[in-house]
């Protein structure tokens, strides 16, 4: 399209075609790159009409909308209208409802607005949402609400990283805890001791019990966020240049909060003021007063705030991981001075408690359904009328939403993850390994969410609203996104009153990318389409196909007292479940002579949440007199109490050798750890020329204090004692070599 025409389109953005045809609205959105500086560093972002957040779109219920999206990126894009009830072909999910809009292309989104309230829109292609492609939507109702307000502001909260999102995702695939060194809140021994001394005697026993259980389950009590962000934004502005808006004493201000963050839960307050909740996720609710609130990614909450004093009203939004905050202000006079430093942070969140939580780590396949059973005949789990333990417990719709006695079909959704390789799953499988969940039109479905992780998961179903079963019957609230807390069970219904296929996923962006998503597909999709269908999208809808990843760990150390250098390297290359593993463990150069060096070239396969099997060939260079190849198999994983396990078995020249290594890292402070390890080597046959003896060959004990200097870089000191036994000890004595050795090594470890 000619440049002049594009400029005209930009000028006409949000242009109402004419007063005569006011119900026909045409909006032009141009997606392109923009250089931003939120932290003192200039980086590339993605903007809409050169704005971050994207322009707020303002419509009225019943409008016929055409939104023309022009792609000026060098890659495909797509835009999803979050919470809007649109035809499925207009829902804007790459790989599920449409192919991506190609560079230089345009897509015409067309739909009629059937609802009112506060919503938002964002990219649904790759990781573009993280880079700035998000904005608010306001739809005025046909009839004015019962509540009155004089000012109306949209508050878009988001998170920002100077690291490209593709690199963030690659880092998480190297190590799920890659960004942990930057988090201020961590489950260290010192933090546990602090909490223990702070608690009352009756609470200490519970704290110890919870700590033991979490250790046994291999989970963290502060597993709040995956990514340590560089900035948090309020309406696209960081704390370096806070957002502000004018008000006057006597105003009643409607604040429409939207969490457009890719991975941040925000805890929000307006100090010195109470907030009246009037609308949640586009639906009016029975008003109630709160002093602060938590908002998960994709949620919207509308409040009324009365301006009663002639001083700034500060909006303070802190990340739940306590890493940082975004803030802004409502100013009662021009050039008003705002002291943001006076705002006290929220109290440090309590560790996740296991009391009353329904954790089932072994039963991962929960995809079965029960058909056409009235609600009152179901067991307690399936007929849970009070979804307890969530922030929605007291949320009540202002108007009747449903017939709570309508028969339902059950869909069980178990949420889980494998942090080591950063895989997130529904019912034990990531998206790319699962088939669509089939639903029939006209039915009501009950989803039973079971969160088997220590993280929140805001679950969103496109094209439908959940009826959250929180005990208010016909007035149970409508939600398009449900924040499922750690370890909790949440029950919600939805009516299959649409057609086509719809994406369903966690709204933590990297959880969705790593597999925590599905497609809900109507059984009649091929019969009721009003527009042509791309058959490939229906046959195997896939928003995020399986990827190939690499992870390299390099550990280099030196004992300067004995002139000994050591090296360990582990590389994993492939998809989530199948990889090539290259592994050399504790190779040693002693006084410029190679004493130990071998290399596993293995096929690695993930078999469960914590375990992988492997097998292939091993090349031994030393201590053999003549290098040789040998076959090998093994298993590696994480035992309860965070005990790392690596067991390998090799066979050479009639001798079977077992190499077993166990270690545990104990976190003393936020970034200071102590690793204790033991390694044992057994063999079934003596081969003197290769320094292999029958029975127990060697025990190796290690103590390694280390400090996580930054993500991907540790520095360490390690004391190692090697003791040889039995036949091997005799062989070494005959060669004039000692049967024990102590080394004190200083070095560093890197992930790349």
C-alpha positions in Angstrom: 0.0 0.0 0.0 1.4 3.5 -0.8 2.9 5.4 2.0 0.5 8.3 1.6 -2.4 6.0 2.0 -1.0 4.6 5.2 -0.6 8.1 6.6 -4.3 8.7 5.8 -5.3 5.5 7.6 -3.3 6.6 10.7 -5.0 10.0 10.7 -8.4 8.2 10.4 -7.7 5.8 13.2 -10.7 5.5 15.5 -12.7 7.6 13.0 -16.5 7.3 13.3 -17.6 6.9 9.7 -20.6 9.3 10.1 -23.3 10.3 12.5 -25.9 8.7 10.2 -24.2 5.3 10.5 -22.9 5.7 14.0 -23.2 2.0 14.7 -20.7 1.1 12.0 -17.2 1.7 13.4 -14.0 1.5 11.4 -10.6 1.4 13.2 -7.2 1.2 11.6 -4.3 -0.2 13.6 -0.8 -0.3 12.3 1.6 -2.7 14.1 5.2 -1.7 13.9 8.5 -1.4 15.7 9.3 1.4 18.1 12.4 2.3 20.1 11.7 2.7 23.8 13.6 3.6 27.0 12.0 2.5 30.2 15.2 1.8 32.2 17.9 4.1 30.8 18.6 1.7 27.9 17.1 2.1 24.4 15.7 -1.2 23.0 13.2 -2.2 20.3 9.5 -2.7 21.2 6.3 -3.3 19.2 3.8 -0.6 19.1 0.3 0.0 17.6 -0.1 3.3 15.9 3.3 4.2 17.5 1.8 3.8 21.0 2.5 1.6 24.0 0.0 0.7 25.3 -1.9 0.5 22.0 -4.7 3.1 21.6 -7.7 2.4 23.8 -10.6 1.5 21.6 -14.0 3.0 22.6 -17.2 1.5 21.3 -20.8 1.1 22.3 -22.8 -2.1 22.8 -24.4 -3.2 19.5 -21.8 -1.5 17.3 -20.7 -3.2 14.0 -17.0 -3.0 14.2 -14.3 -3.3 11.5 -10.7 -3.3 12.7 -8.1 -3.2 9.9 -4.8 -4.5 11.2 -1.8 -3.5 9.1 1.4 -5.4 9.8 4.6 -3.4 9.4 6.8 -5.9 11.3 9.2 -8.3 9.6 7.3 -11.3 10.9 3.7 -12.4 11.1 1.3 -11.1 13.7 -2.3 -11.5 14.9 -4.5 -9.7 17.5 -6.9 -11.2 19.9 -9.8 -9.3 21.4 -9.7 -10.6 25.0 -13.1 -11.3 26.5 -15.1 -10.3 23.4 -17.7 -12.7 22.0 -16.8 -12.7 18.3 -17.0 -15.2 15.5 -14.2 -17.7 16.0 -12.5 -16.7 12.7 -12.2 -13.2 14.1 -10.7 -14.3 17.5 -7.1 -13.6 16.3 -5.0 -16.6 17.4 -2.2 -17.6 15.0 -2.4 -21.3 14.2 -5.9 -21.8 15.7 -8.3 -19.3 14.1 -6.1 -17.7 11.4 -2.8 -17.8 9.8 -0.5 -14.9 10.8 -0.9 -11.6 9.1 2.2 -11.6 6.9 4.7 -8.7 6.8 3.2 -5.9 4.7 -0.3 -7.6 4.9 -3.6 -6.6 6.4 -6.4 -8.5 8.2 -9.9 -7.1 8.5 -11.4 -8.2 11.8 -15.2 -7.8 11.7 -17.8 -8.4 14.4 -20.8 -7.0 16.2 -20.4 -6.1 19.9 -22.8 -8.1 22.0 -21.6 -6.9 25.4 -20.3 -3.9 27.4 -17.6 -3.3 29.9 -13.8 -3.2 30.2 -11.8 -5.5 28.0 -8.4 -5.4 26.2 -6.6 -6.6 23.1 -3.2 -8.1 22.6 -1.0 -10.0 20.2 -1.5 -13.7 19.9 1.5 -14.5 17.7 4.7 -15.7 19.3 5.9 -13.5 22.1 4.8 -10.1 20.7 2.5 -9.4 23.7 5.6 -9.1 25.9 7.1 -6.5 23.5 4.2 -3.9 23.9 1.4 -5.1 21.7 -1.6 -4.6 24.1 -4.2 -2.0 24.7 -7.6 -1.4 26.4 -11.2 -1.7 25.1 -14.1 0.2 26.6 -17.6 -0.7 25.5 -20.4 1.5 26.8 -23.7 -0.2 27.7 -27.0 0.5 26.0 -28.4 1.5 29.4 -26.2 3.5 31.8 -25.1 1.6 35.0 -26.7 2.1 38.4 -23.5 3.8 39.7 -22.4 7.3 38.9 -18.9 8.6 38.1 -17.5 11.9 36.7 -14.1 10.8 35.5 -13.1 7.6 33.6 -9.5 6.4 33.3 -8.0 3.2 31.9 -5.0 1.9 34.0 -3.0 -0.7 32.0 -0.4 -2.5 34.1 2.4 -4.4 32.4 6.0 -5.7 32.7 9.0 -5.0 30.6 12.4 -6.7 30.0 15.3 -5.2 28.0 16.0 -8.8 27.0 14.2 -9.9 23.8 11.4 -12.3 24.8 12.7 -15.0 22.5 16.0 -14.9 24.5 14.0 -15.0 27.8 12.2 -18.1 26.6 15.5 -19.7 25.5 17.1 -18.9 28.9 14.1 -20.6 30.7 14.6 -23.6 28.4 18.2 -23.8 29.5 17.2 -23.8 33.2 13.8 -23.1 34.6 15.2 -21.2 37.5 17.5 -19.1 35.3 16.3 -15.8 36.6 16.1 -16.8 40.3 19.3 -14.9 41.3 17.5 -11.6 40.8 14.5 -12.4 42.9 14.5 -10.8 46.4 12.1 -13.4 47.9 13.5 -16.9 48.0 13.1 -20.0 50.2 16.5 -19.8 51.9 17.5 -21.3 55.3 17.9 -17.8 56.7 14.4 -16.8 55.6 13.1 -20.0 57.2 14.8 -19.2 60.5 13.6 -15.7 60.3 10.0 -16.8 59.8 10.3 -19.5 62.5 11.4 -17.0 65.1 8.8 -14.5 64.0 5.9 -17.0 64.3 3.9 -17.9 67.4 4.7 -21.3 68.9 1.5 -22.9 67.4 2.4 -21.7 64.0 6.0 -23.0 64.0 4.9 -26.6 63.9 2.9 -25.9 60.8 5.8 -24.0 59.2 8.1 -27.0 59.7 5.5 -29.4 58.4 4.9 -27.3 55.3 8.6 -26.9 54.7 9.2 -30.7 54.9 6.2 -31.4 52.6 7.5 -28.9 50.0 11.0 -30.4 50.2 9.5 -33.9 49.7 7.4 -32.7 46.7 10.4 -30.9 45.1 8.6 -27.5 45.1 9.4 -24.0 46.2 7.4 -22.1 48.8 8.1 -18.8 46.9 7.6 -19.9 43.3 5.9 -16.7 42.3 7.5 -15.6 39.0 9.6 -17.1 36.3 11.1 -13.9 34.8 12.9 -11.1 36.7 11.7 -8.0 34.8 13.6 -4.8 34.4 10.7 -2.5 34.8 7.0 -2.4 35.5 4.7 0.0 33.6 1.5 1.9 34.3 0.0 3.1 31.1 3.3 2.5 29.4 5.3 4.6 31.8 7.9 3.4 34.3 8.7 4.9 37.7 11.3 7.1 36.0 8.4 9.1 34.5 5.1 8.2 36.3 1.8 8.5 34.6 -0.6 11.2 36.0 -4.1 12.4 35.2 -6.2 15.4 36.4 -9.1 15.2 38.9 -10.8 17.6 41.3 -12.2 17.4 44.7 -15.7 15.9 44.6 -15.0 13.7 41.5 -16.0 10.1 41.5 -13.4 8.4 39.3 -13.8 5.1 37.5 -10.5 3.4 37.3 -10.5 0.5 34.8 -7.5 -1.7 35.8 -6.2 -4.1 33.1 -3.2 -6.4 33.8 -1.5 -6.7 30.5 1.6 -8.2 32.1 3.2 -11.2 30.5 4.2 -12.8 33.8 3.4 -10.5 36.7 0.8 -10.6 39.4 0.3 -7.1 40.7 -0.8 -6.1 44.3 -2.4 -2.7 44.1 -3.5 0.0 46.5 -4.4 3.7 46.5 -3.1 4.8 50.0 -5.5 6.8 52.0 -8.5 5.8 49.9 -10.9 2.9 49.7 -12.0 1.5 46.4 -15.5 0.3 45.5 -15.5 -2.6 43.1 -18.3 -2.2 40.5 -17.3 -4.3 37.5 -15.1 -7.4 37.1 -14.0 -8.7 33.7 -16.7 -6.8 31.8 -19.7 -7.6 34.1 -21.2 -5.5 36.9 -21.0 -7.1 40.3 -22.6 -6.4 43.7 -20.5 -3.4 44.9 -18.1 -3.9 47.7 -15.3 -1.9 49.3 -11.7 -2.9 49.4 -8.4 -1.3 50.4 -6.1 -3.2 48.1 -6.4 -6.1 45.6 -4.4 -8.6 43.5 -4.8 -8.7 39.8 -3.5 -11.5 37.6 -2.4 -11.3 34.0 -5.5 -10.8 31.6 -7.8 -9.8 34.4 -9.8 -6.5 34.5 -11.3 -4.8 37.5 -13.2 -1.5 37.7 -13.3 0.6 40.8 -14.9 3.9 41.9 -12.7 6.2 43.9 -14.1 9.4 45.5 -11.7 12.4 45.5 -12.1 13.9 48.9 -8.9 15.8 49.6 -6.8 18.3 47.7 -3.7 16.2 47.4 -2.4 13.5 45.0 -4.0 10.1 45.0 -1.1 7.7 44.3 -1.8 4.4 42.5 0.8 1.9 43.7 1.1 -1.5 41.9 3.8 -3.8 43.2 4.8 -7.1 41.6 3.9 -10.1 43.7 7.5 -11.3 43.7 8.5 -7.9 45.4 11.0 -7.2 42.6 9.5 -3.8 41.8 6.5 -1.6 41.3 4.7 0.7 38.9 2.9 3.8 40.0 1.1 6.9 38.9 -1.1 9.5 40.4 -4.4 11.4 40.1 -3.6 15.1 40.6 -6.0 17.6 42.0 -4.1 20.6 40.7 -1.6 21.2 37.9 2.1 20.6 38.6 1.3 19.0 41.9 4.3 17.5 43.7 4.0 13.8 44.3 6.1 12.0 46.9 6.1 8.5 45.6 8.7 7.5 48.1 6.3 7.8 51.0 4.4 4.7 49.8 5.3 1.7 52.0 5.6 -1.6 50.1 3.2 -4.4 50.8 4.1 -6.8 53.6 6.3 -9.7 52.3 3.9 -12.4 51.2 3.6 -15.5 53.3 5.1 -18.8 51.9 2.7 -21.1 50.2 1.0 -23.2 52.8 0.1 -26.8 52.0 -2.6 -27.0 54.6 -5.9 -28.1 53.0 -4.4 -28.1 49.5 -5.4 -31.0 47.2 -2.0 -32.0 45.6 -1.9 -35.1 43.4 1.4 -35.2 41.6 1.1 -38.8 40.4 -2.4 -38.7 38.8 -1.7 -36.6 35.8 -4.2 -38.0 33.3 -7.5 -36.4 34.3 -9.1 -35.9 30.9 -12.2 -38.1 31.3 -15.7 -36.8 31.1 -19.0 -37.7 32.8 -22.0 -37.0 30.7 -25.4 -35.4 31.4 -25.5 -35.7 35.2 -27.5 -33.1 37.2 -25.3 -31.0 39.5 -27.0 -32.1 42.7 -26.1 -35.8 42.0 -22.3 -35.3 41.7 -19.8 -36.0 44.4 -18.3 -33.1 46.5 -15.4 -32.4 44.2 -17.5 -32.2 41.1 -20.3 -30.2 42.8 -18.2 -27.8 44.7 -20.5 -24.8 45.2 -17.9 -22.8 47.1 -14.6 -22.4 45.4 -12.8 -21.8 48.5 -9.4 -20.2 49.0 -9.6 -17.8 46.1 -9.9 -14.0 45.9 -13.2 -14.5 44.1 -14.9 -16.1 47.1 -17.3 -13.2 47.8 -17.7 -12.1 44.2 -21.4 -11.9 43.2 -23.1 -10.9 40.0 -25.4 -7.9 40.2 -27.9 -9.7 37.9 -28.8 -13.3 37.5 -26.3 -15.1 35.3 -27.5 -18.7 35.0 -29.7 -21.6 36.0 -27.4 -23.4 38.5 -29.4 -26.6 38.2 -28.7 -27.1 34.5 -27.1 -30.6 33.8 -23.4 -30.4 33.1 -20.6 -32.6 31.6 -17.3 -32.8 33.5 -13.9 -31.8 32.1 -11.1 -32.3 34.5 -8.1 -30.0 34.0 -4.9 -30.8 36.0 -2.2 -28.1 35.8 1.4 -29.1 36.2 4.9 -28.3 35.2 8.5 -29.6 34.9 10.7 -26.6 35.9 14.1 -28.1 35.1 13.4 -28.1 31.3 10.6 -25.5 31.6 7.6 -27.5 30.3 4.1 -26.6 31.4 1.3 -29.1 31.0 -2.5 -29.7 31.1 -3.4 -33.2 32.1 0.2 -34.3 31.9 0.8 -33.1 28.3 2.0 -29.9 26.7 -0.2 -28.4 23.9 1.7 -29.8 21.0 1.3 -33.4 22.2 -2.4 -33.2 22.9 -5.5 -33.4 20.7 -8.3 -30.8 20.9 -10.9 -31.1 23.6 -14.3 -31.8 21.8 -17.4 -30.0 23.0 -21.0 -30.2 21.7 -23.1 -27.2 21.0 -26.0 -26.5 23.5 -24.3 -28.4 26.4 -23.0 -27.0 29.7 -19.6 -28.1 30.8 -18.1 -28.0 34.2 -14.3 -27.6 34.4 -12.6 -28.8 37.6 -9.2 -27.1 37.8 -6.6 -28.8 39.9 -3.4 -26.8 40.3 -0.6 -29.2 41.1 2.0 -26.4 41.1 3.2 -23.7 43.4 2.4 -20.9 40.9 -0.7 -19.1 40.0 -2.3 -19.9 36.6 -4.8 -17.4 35.2 -6.7 -19.6 32.9 -8.6 -18.0 29.9 -11.1 -19.6 27.6 -11.6 -17.6 24.4 -15.1 -16.9 23.1 -16.9 -17.9 26.3 -17.4 -16.8 29.9 -16.9 -19.1 32.8 -19.6 -19.2 35.5 -17.4 -19.4 38.6 -19.0 -21.7 41.1 -18.4 -19.7 44.3 -21.6 -20.3 46.2 -24.0 -17.6 44.9 -26.0 -19.9 42.7 -27.9 -18.0 40.0 -25.7 -15.0 40.8 -22.3 -16.8 40.4 -20.1 -14.4 38.5 -19.1 -14.4 34.9 -15.3 -14.5 34.3 -13.3 -14.8 31.1 -10.1 -15.5 33.1 -9.9 -17.5 36.3 -6.8 -17.1 38.5 -6.2 -20.7 39.9 -4.1 -20.4 43.0 -1.2 -22.8 43.9 -2.4 -26.2 45.1 -6.1 -25.2 44.7 -9.1 -26.8 43.2 -11.5 -24.4 41.4 -14.8 -25.2 39.8 -16.4 -23.3 36.9 -19.0 -23.9 34.2 -19.4 -22.6 30.7 -22.1 -22.9 28.1 -21.2 -24.2 24.7 -23.2 -21.5 22.9 -20.8 -20.7 20.1 -19.2 -22.6 17.2 -15.8 -23.3 15.8 -12.7 -23.8 17.9 -11.3 -21.7 20.7 -8.0 -21.4 22.5 -7.7 -22.2 26.2 -4.6 -21.4 28.1 -2.7 -20.0 31.0 -2.2 -16.2 30.6 1.3 -16.3 31.9 2.8 -15.8 28.5 5.8 -18.2 28.9 3.6 -20.9 30.5 1.4 -20.8 27.5 4.3 -20.9 25.1 5.8 -23.8 27.0 2.7 -26.0 26.7 -0.1 -25.0 29.2 -2.8 -24.6 26.6 -5.4 -26.5 24.6 -8.0 -26.0 21.9 -11.7 -26.5 22.6 -13.2 -27.7 19.3 -17.0 -27.9 18.6 -18.0 -31.2 17.1 -20.0 -29.3 14.4 -17.1 -27.1 13.3 -17.2 -28.4 9.7 -20.9 -27.9 9.3 -21.8 -24.5 10.7 -19.0 -22.3 9.3 -20.3 -19.1 7.6 -16.9 -18.3 6.1 -14.4 -20.5 4.4 -12.3 -22.6 6.7 -8.6 -23.4 6.5 -8.7 -27.2 6.8 -5.2 -27.4 8.3 -6.3 -25.2 11.2 -9.1 -27.7 12.1 -7.2 -30.9 11.5 -4.4 -30.0 14.0 -4.8 -26.5 15.5 -1.5 -25.5 17.0 -0.8 -22.1 18.4 2.7 -23.0 19.6 4.3 -26.0 17.9 7.1 -28.0 19.5 10.5 -26.3 19.3 14.1 -27.2 19.4 16.2 -25.9 22.3 19.8 -26.0 23.5 21.2 -25.9 27.0 24.9 -25.8 27.8 26.4 -26.1 31.3 30.2 -25.5 31.7 32.0 -25.8 35.0 35.7 -24.9 35.1 37.9 -25.0 38.3 41.5 -25.0 39.3 43.4 -26.2 42.4 46.3 -23.7 42.4 48.1 -25.5 45.2 48.5 -28.8 43.3 48.3 -27.5 39.7 45.1 -29.5 39.0 42.4 -28.3 36.6 38.9 -29.8 36.3 36.2 -29.4 33.8 32.5 -30.6 33.6 30.4 -30.0 30.5 26.8 -31.0 29.8 24.9 -30.1 26.6 21.3 -30.9 25.8 20.0 -30.3 22.3 16.6 -31.1 20.9 12.9 -30.8 21.8 11.4 -31.1 25.2 11.2 -34.9 25.4 14.0 -36.1 23.1 17.5 -34.6 23.1 21.1 -35.3 22.3 23.2 -35.3 25.5 26.9 -34.6 25.5 28.4 -35.1 29.0 31.9 -35.1 30.3 32.0 -35.3 34.1 34.9 -34.1 36.2 37.6 -34.3 33.6 40.9 -33.7 35.2 44.3 -32.3 34.2 47.0 -32.9 36.8 50.3 -31.2 36.3 49.6 -30.9 32.6 48.8 -34.6 32.3 45.2 -35.8 31.5 44.2 -38.2 34.3 40.5 -38.4 33.7 38.5 -37.7 30.6 35.4 -39.4 29.0 32.4 -38.3 27.0 28.8 -39.6 26.9 27.1 -39.2 23.6 23.6 -40.2 24.7 20.0 -40.1 23.5 18.0 -38.4 26.4 14.3 -39.0 26.8 12.0 -37.4 29.4 9.7 -40.0 30.9 8.0 -38.1 33.8 7.8 -34.9 35.5 11.1 -35.4 37.3 12.9 -38.2 35.5 14.7 -38.9 32.1 16.3 -42.0 30.8 19.3 -42.0 28.4 21.6 -44.3 26.5 24.2 -44.4 23.8 28.0 -44.5 23.6 30.7 -43.4 25.9 34.3 -42.5 24.8 37.0 -43.1 27.4 40.3 -41.3 26.9 41.8 -41.6 30.3 42.6 -43.3 32.7 42.7 -46.0 30.0 46.1 -46.7 28.5 44.4 -47.0 25.1 41.2 -45.0 24.5 38.1 -47.0 23.8 34.3 -46.9 23.2 31.7 -48.5 25.4 27.9 -48.7 25.4 26.0 -47.1 28.3 22.6 -46.4 29.7 21.4 -44.3 32.5 18.7 -42.4 34.4 18.8 -38.9 35.8 16.3 -36.8 37.7 15.3 -35.2 41.0 14.4 -37.3 44.0 12.3 -35.9 47.0 14.1 -33.4 49.1 15.8 -32.0 45.9 18.4 -34.8 45.7 19.9 -34.7 42.2 20.5 -38.2 40.9 22.6 -39.4 37.9 23.1 -43.1 37.5 25.0 -44.6 34.5 25.9 -48.1 33.6 28.6 -49.0 31.1 29.8 -52.3 29.6 33.4 -52.9 28.4 35.5 -56.0 27.8 33.3 -58.2 30.0 33.0 -55.7 32.8 29.9 -53.8 33.8 30.5 -50.5 35.6 28.0 -48.5 37.6 28.7 -44.7 38.1 26.2 -43.3 40.7 26.2 -39.6 41.7 23.9 -38.0 44.3 24.0 -34.3 45.4 21.8 -31.7 47.1 22.0 -28.0 47.0 21.0 -26.2 50.3 20.1 -22.6 49.9 21.6 -20.6 52.8 20.8 -17.1 51.7 19.2 -15.7 48.6 22.1 -16.5 46.3 24.5 -18.5 48.5 24.3 -22.3 48.4 26.2 -25.3 49.7 26.3 -28.4 47.6 27.0 -31.8 49.2 27.7 -34.7 46.9 28.8 -38.3 46.8 29.8 -40.3 43.8 30.5 -44.1 43.8 31.9 -46.3 41.1 31.5 -50.1 41.0 32.7 -52.7 38.5 32.1 -56.5 38.0 35.5 -57.4 36.5 39.1 -56.2 36.8 40.8 -54.7 33.8 44.2 -53.5 35.1 45.3 -51.7 31.9 42.2 -49.5 32.1 42.4 -49.0 35.9 39.1 -50.9 36.5 38.8 -53.2 39.5 36.1 -55.6 40.6 33.8 -54.4 43.4 33.8 -50.9 44.8 36.4 -48.8 42.9 36.0 -45.3 44.3 34.1 -43.0 46.5 34.2 -39.3 45.9 32.9 -36.7 48.4 32.4 -33.1 47.6 31.5 -29.9 49.5 30.9 -26.9 47.2 29.9 -23.5 48.6 28.8 -21.3 45.6 27.3 -18.0 44.9 24.9 -17.2 42.1 26.6 -14.0 40.9 24.0 -13.3 38.2 21.6 -15.4 36.0 23.7 -17.9 34.2 26.9 -17.4 36.2 28.0 -19.0 39.5 31.3 -18.7 41.3 32.4 -21.5 43.6 35.0 -23.1 45.9 35.0 -26.9 46.1 36.7 -29.4 48.4 36.9 -32.9 47.0 38.1 -36.1 48.6 38.7 -39.2 46.3 39.3 -42.5 47.9 40.0 -45.7 45.9 39.2 -49.2 47.2 39.8 -52.9 46.8 41.3 -54.1 43.5 41.6 -50.6 42.1 43.6 -49.5 45.1 46.0 -52.4 44.6 46.4 -51.6 40.9 47.3 -47.9 41.7 49.8 -48.9 44.4 51.5 -51.2 42.0 51.8 -48.3 39.6 53.2 -46.1 42.3 50.1 -43.9 42.6 48.3 -42.9 45.8 44.8 -44.4 46.4 43.4 -41.1 47.8 43.5 -37.4 46.8 42.3 -34.1 48.2 41.7 -31.1 46.0 40.6 -27.5 46.8 39.2 -26.0 43.6 38.2 -22.4 42.8 36.1 -21.8 39.7 33.0 -20.7 37.9 29.9 -22.3 36.2 28.0 -20.8 33.3 24.8 -21.6 31.4 24.7 -20.7 27.8 
